[in-house]
């Protein structure tokens, strides 16, 4: 993906309606809280168990400045 996605007028309208909906806001808040309950070990386990589901492709960028 190169750059931000452009939203259609319908998508913008839909997002604004979502933002105004208190019930949807509560659902998103509950999901965010639930996602933050796990420990670092659980997160690492999740990533380890799902590594085969994603394709890793290293960057082809050549760097010459080896600074942190």
C-alpha positions in Angstrom: 0.0 0.0 0.0 1.4 3.3 -0.9 -0.2 6.2 0.8 -3.5 6.8 2.4 -6.7 5.2 1.0 -9.2 7.5 -0.5 -12.7 7.1 0.9 -15.9 7.5 -1.2 -18.6 9.9 -0.1 -20.6 6.9 1.1 -17.8 5.5 3.2 -17.2 9.0 4.8 -20.9 9.3 5.6 -20.9 5.7 7.0 -17.9 6.5 9.3 -19.6 9.7 10.5 -22.8 7.8 11.3 -20.7 5.2 13.2 -18.9 8.0 15.2 -22.3 9.5 16.2 -23.8 6.2 17.3 -23.3 5.8 21.1 -24.0 2.1 21.0 -21.3 1.4 18.4 -18.9 3.5 20.4 -19.5 1.3 23.4 -18.9 -1.8 21.3 -15.6 -0.4 20.0 -14.5 0.6 23.5 -15.3 -2.8 24.9 -13.3 -4.5 22.1 -10.3 -2.1 22.8 -10.4 -2.9 26.5 -10.7 -6.6 25.9 -7.7 -6.5 23.5 -5.6 -4.8 26.1 -6.3 -7.3 28.9 -3.7 -9.9 27.7 -0.2 -10.1 28.9 2.9 -9.8 26.8 3.4 -13.5 26.9 -0.1 -14.1 25.5 0.6 -11.6 22.7 3.8 -13.3 21.8 2.0 -16.7 21.8 -0.7 -15.2 19.5 1.9 -14.0 17.1 3.8 -17.3 17.2 0.7 -19.3 16.5 -0.3 -17.2 13.5 3.1 -16.7 11.8 2.3 -19.2 9.1 -0.8 -17.2 8.1 1.2 -14.2 6.9 3.8 -13.9 4.2 7.0 -12.2 5.3 8.9 -10.4 2.6 12.0 -8.5 3.7 12.5 -4.9 2.5 14.6 -4.5 -0.6 15.8 -1.1 0.6 19.6 -0.7 0.8 20.8 1.3 3.8 24.2 2.8 4.3 23.8 4.6 7.7 24.1 2.0 10.4 23.0 4.1 13.3 20.4 3.3 15.9 
